[in-house]
Protein backbone atom coordinates (compact mmCIF):
# COMPACT_ATOMS: atom_id res chain seq x y z
CA UNK A 1 0.00 0.00 0.00
CA UNK A 2 1.21 3.47 -0.80
CA UNK A 3 1.57 5.82 2.15
CA UNK A 4 -0.36 8.57 0.37
CA UNK A 5 -3.41 6.33 -0.06
CA UNK A 6 -3.56 5.30 3.60
CA UNK A 7 -6.52 6.63 5.57
CA UNK A 8 -5.00 5.95 8.98
CA UNK A 9 -1.58 5.22 10.45
CA UNK A 10 -2.73 1.71 11.38
CA UNK A 11 -3.00 0.77 7.69
CA UNK A 12 0.64 1.60 7.01
CA UNK A 13 3.35 -1.00 7.52
CA UNK A 14 6.37 -0.29 9.69
CA UNK A 15 8.63 -0.30 6.65
CA UNK A 16 6.49 2.28 4.83
CA UNK A 17 6.37 4.43 7.96
CA UNK A 18 10.16 4.31 8.33
CA UNK A 19 10.57 5.21 4.65
CA UNK A 20 8.22 8.15 5.11
CA UNK A 21 10.05 9.37 8.24
CA UNK A 22 13.43 8.99 6.53
CA UNK A 23 12.23 10.90 3.46
CA UNK A 24 10.86 13.72 5.63
CA UNK A 25 14.07 13.98 7.64
CA UNK A 26 16.11 14.05 4.44
CA UNK A 27 13.87 16.79 3.03
CA UNK A 28 14.22 18.85 6.23
CA UNK A 29 18.02 18.45 6.24
CA UNK A 30 18.27 19.49 2.59
CA UNK A 31 16.09 22.52 3.24
CA UNK A 32 18.16 23.54 6.26
CA UNK A 33 21.35 23.09 4.25
CA UNK A 34 19.96 25.28 1.46
CA UNK A 35 18.92 28.00 3.93
CA UNK A 36 22.29 27.90 5.70
CA UNK A 37 24.21 28.13 2.42
CA UNK A 38 22.06 30.99 1.16
CA UNK A 39 22.56 32.92 4.41
CA UNK A 40 26.30 32.39 4.68
CA UNK A 41 27.00 33.04 1.00
CA UNK A 42 24.72 36.03 0.63
CA UNK A 43 26.01 39.55 0.25
CA UNK A 44 23.66 41.05 2.79
CA UNK A 45 25.22 44.29 4.02
CA UNK A 46 25.53 45.06 7.69
CA UNK A 47 22.78 47.04 9.41
CA UNK A 48 24.62 50.42 9.51
CA UNK A 49 25.46 50.13 5.81
CA UNK A 50 21.86 49.34 4.96
CA UNK A 51 20.56 52.33 6.93
CA UNK A 52 23.14 54.63 5.34
CA UNK A 53 22.17 53.43 1.86
CA UNK A 54 18.45 53.94 2.60
CA UNK A 55 19.07 57.49 3.86
CA UNK A 56 21.18 58.32 0.80
CA UNK A 57 18.45 57.01 -1.51
CA UNK A 58 15.82 59.10 0.28
CA UNK A 59 18.04 62.20 0.08
CA UNK A 60 18.61 61.75 -3.65
CA UNK A 61 14.87 61.17 -4.23
CA UNK A 62 13.99 64.32 -2.29
CA UNK A 63 16.54 66.37 -4.22
CA UNK A 64 15.11 65.07 -7.51
CA UNK A 65 11.59 66.03 -6.40
CA UNK A 66 12.74 69.49 -5.32
CA UNK A 67 14.55 70.04 -8.63
CA UNK A 68 11.41 69.05 -10.52
CA UNK A 69 9.24 71.39 -8.45
CA UNK A 70 11.61 74.30 -9.12
CA UNK A 71 11.32 73.86 -12.89
CA UNK A 72 9.01 76.14 -14.80
CA UNK A 73 5.78 74.74 -16.19
CA UNK A 74 7.30 74.88 -19.68
CA UNK A 75 10.26 72.72 -18.58
CA UNK A 76 7.90 70.26 -16.90
CA UNK A 77 5.99 69.88 -20.16
CA UNK A 78 2.77 71.30 -18.70
CA UNK A 79 0.61 73.91 -20.34
CA UNK A 80 -1.18 76.17 -17.87
CA UNK A 81 -3.56 78.66 -19.43
Backbone as JSON, one array per atom type, in Angstrom:
{
  "sequence": "XXXXXXXXXXXXXXXXXXXXXXXXXXXXXXXXXXXXXXXXXXXXXXXXXXXXXXXXXXXXXXXXXXXXXXXXXXXXXXXXX",
  "N": [[0.84, -1.18, 0.0], [0.49, 2.2, -0.77], [1.8, 5.02, 0.95], [0.56, 7.48, 0.69], [-2.04, 6.84, 0.03], [-3.13, 5.79, 2.29], [-5.55, 5.77, 4.9], [-5.4, 5.87, 7.59], [-2.95, 5.7, 10.22], [-2.66, 3.15, 11.15], [-3.04, 1.48, 8.97], [-0.7, 1.49, 7.59], [2.39, -0.06, 6.92], [5.22, -0.92, 9.02], [7.63, -0.64, 7.67], [6.96, 1.08, 5.52], [6.29, 3.32, 7.01], [8.75, 3.95, 8.22], [10.21, 4.54, 5.9], [8.82, 6.82, 5.09], [9.31, 8.57, 7.26], [12.1, 8.74, 7.09], [12.37, 9.94, 4.55], [11.14, 12.41, 5.04], [12.85, 13.49, 7.0], [15.2, 13.68, 5.52], [14.38, 15.54, 3.6], [13.96, 17.79, 5.25], [16.57, 18.2, 6.23], [17.92, 18.8, 3.83], [16.6, 21.16, 3.15], [17.3, 22.81, 5.33], [20.06, 22.88, 4.91], [20.16, 24.22, 2.46], [19.09, 26.72, 3.22], [21.0, 27.54, 5.11], [23.31, 27.7, 3.49], [22.5, 29.7, 1.72], [22.28, 31.86, 3.43], [24.86, 32.17, 4.51], [26.41, 32.6, 2.26], [25.4, 34.84, 1.15], [25.31, 38.27, 0.11], [24.52, 40.15, 2.04], [24.37, 43.32, 3.31], [25.77, 44.88, 6.26], [23.89, 46.13, 9.09], [24.29, 48.99, 9.72], [25.33, 49.87, 7.24], [23.19, 49.34, 5.54], [21.21, 51.08, 6.53], [22.47, 53.54, 6.06], [22.6, 53.51, 3.25], [19.85, 53.51, 2.65], [19.11, 56.04, 3.66], [20.65, 57.71, 2.01], [19.47, 57.13, -0.46], [16.9, 58.15, -0.03], [17.52, 60.86, 0.35], [18.54, 61.52, -2.21], [16.25, 61.08, -3.73], [14.52, 63.01, -2.68], [15.9, 65.33, -3.4], [15.71, 65.15, -6.18], [12.94, 65.45, -6.48], [12.59, 68.04, -5.47], [14.11, 69.5, -7.34], [12.56, 69.07, -9.62], [10.19, 70.36, -8.87], [11.05, 72.99, -8.82], [11.37, 73.62, -11.45], [10.18, 75.4, -14.33], [6.79, 75.61, -15.6], [6.86, 75.2, -18.33], [9.25, 73.78, -18.69], [8.57, 71.48, -17.36], [6.81, 70.4, -19.07], [4.17, 71.02, -19.0], [1.13, 72.69, -19.73], [-0.2, 75.54, -18.74], [-2.97, 77.48, -18.78]],
  "CA": [[0.0, 0.0, 0.0], [1.21, 3.47, -0.8], [1.57, 5.82, 2.15], [-0.36, 8.57, 0.37], [-3.41, 6.33, -0.06], [-3.56, 5.3, 3.6], [-6.52, 6.63, 5.57], [-5.0, 5.95, 8.98], [-1.58, 5.22, 10.45], [-2.73, 1.71, 11.38], [-3.0, 0.77, 7.69], [0.64, 1.6, 7.01], [3.35, -1.0, 7.52], [6.37, -0.29, 9.69], [8.63, -0.3, 6.65], [6.49, 2.28, 4.83], [6.37, 4.43, 7.96], [10.16, 4.31, 8.33], [10.57, 5.21, 4.65], [8.22, 8.15, 5.11], [10.05, 9.37, 8.24], [13.43, 8.99, 6.53], [12.23, 10.9, 3.46], [10.86, 13.72, 5.63], [14.07, 13.98, 7.64], [16.11, 14.05, 4.44], [13.87, 16.79, 3.03], [14.22, 18.85, 6.23], [18.02, 18.45, 6.24], [18.27, 19.49, 2.59], [16.09, 22.52, 3.24], [18.16, 23.54, 6.26], [21.35, 23.09, 4.25], [19.96, 25.28, 1.46], [18.92, 28.0, 3.93], [22.29, 27.9, 5.7], [24.21, 28.13, 2.42], [22.06, 30.99, 1.16], [22.56, 32.92, 4.41], [26.3, 32.39, 4.68], [27.0, 33.04, 1.0], [24.72, 36.03, 0.63], [26.01, 39.55, 0.25], [23.66, 41.05, 2.79], [25.22, 44.29, 4.02], [25.53, 45.06, 7.69], [22.78, 47.04, 9.41], [24.62, 50.42, 9.51], [25.46, 50.13, 5.81], [21.86, 49.34, 4.96], [20.56, 52.33, 6.93], [23.14, 54.63, 5.34], [22.17, 53.43, 1.86], [18.45, 53.94, 2.6], [19.07, 57.49, 3.86], [21.18, 58.32, 0.8], [18.45, 57.01, -1.51], [15.82, 59.1, 0.28], [18.04, 62.2, 0.08], [18.61, 61.75, -3.65], [14.87, 61.17, -4.23], [13.99, 64.32, -2.29], [16.54, 66.37, -4.22], [15.11, 65.07, -7.51], [11.59, 66.03, -6.4], [12.74, 69.49, -5.32], [14.55, 70.04, -8.63], [11.41, 69.05, -10.52], [9.24, 71.39, -8.45], [11.61, 74.3, -9.12], [11.32, 73.86, -12.89], [9.01, 76.14, -14.8], [5.78, 74.74, -16.19], [7.3, 74.88, -19.68], [10.26, 72.72, -18.58], [7.9, 70.26, -16.9], [5.99, 69.88, -20.16], [2.77, 71.3, -18.7], [0.61, 73.91, -20.34], [-1.18, 76.17, -17.87], [-3.56, 78.66, -19.43]],
  "C": [[0.89, 1.24, 0.0], [0.83, 4.3, 0.42], [0.55, 6.92, 1.89], [-1.81, 8.11, 0.35], [-3.96, 5.84, 1.28], [-4.5, 6.3, 4.26], [-6.23, 6.75, 7.06], [-3.59, 5.37, 9.13], [-1.57, 3.71, 10.64], [-2.66, 0.9, 10.1], [-1.6, 0.7, 7.09], [1.57, 0.62, 7.71], [4.5, -0.23, 8.15], [7.41, 0.17, 8.68], [8.22, 0.98, 5.9], [6.58, 3.5, 5.73], [7.82, 4.89, 8.12], [10.65, 5.01, 7.06], [10.03, 6.64, 4.62], [8.98, 9.07, 6.07], [11.43, 9.72, 7.7], [13.36, 10.04, 5.42], [11.96, 12.3, 4.01], [12.09, 14.31, 6.3], [15.09, 14.42, 6.59], [15.69, 15.37, 3.81], [14.17, 17.97, 3.96], [15.71, 19.2, 6.24], [18.46, 19.18, 4.97], [17.8, 20.94, 2.61], [16.94, 23.37, 4.17], [19.53, 23.83, 5.65], [21.25, 24.21, 3.22], [19.85, 26.64, 2.14], [20.26, 28.46, 4.51], [23.25, 28.4, 4.63], [23.8, 29.48, 1.86], [22.32, 32.13, 2.14], [24.04, 33.2, 4.53], [26.96, 32.91, 3.42], [26.37, 34.32, 0.47], [25.55, 37.28, 0.91], [25.12, 40.56, 0.95], [24.54, 42.02, 3.56], [24.85, 44.37, 5.5], [24.45, 46.12, 7.9], [23.15, 48.51, 9.2], [24.77, 50.78, 8.04], [24.1, 50.21, 5.13], [21.13, 50.63, 5.28], [21.15, 53.51, 6.17], [22.7, 54.66, 3.88], [20.72, 53.9, 1.71], [18.35, 55.45, 2.74], [19.58, 58.21, 2.62], [20.17, 58.25, -0.34], [17.31, 57.98, -1.28], [16.28, 60.52, -0.03], [18.07, 62.49, -1.42], [17.21, 61.85, -4.25], [14.28, 62.53, -3.89], [14.61, 65.43, -3.12], [15.99, 66.34, -5.64], [13.72, 65.68, -7.53], [11.68, 67.54, -6.29], [13.2, 70.14, -6.63], [13.39, 70.1, -9.61], [10.43, 70.16, -10.16], [9.75, 72.79, -8.77], [11.59, 74.62, -10.62], [10.09, 74.69, -13.24], [8.02, 75.16, -15.42], [6.19, 74.31, -17.6], [8.31, 73.73, -19.65], [9.65, 71.4, -18.13], [7.09, 69.63, -18.01], [4.51, 70.1, -19.91], [2.37, 72.61, -19.37], [-0.48, 74.44, -19.43], [-1.69, 77.43, -18.55], [-4.19, 79.57, -18.42]]
}
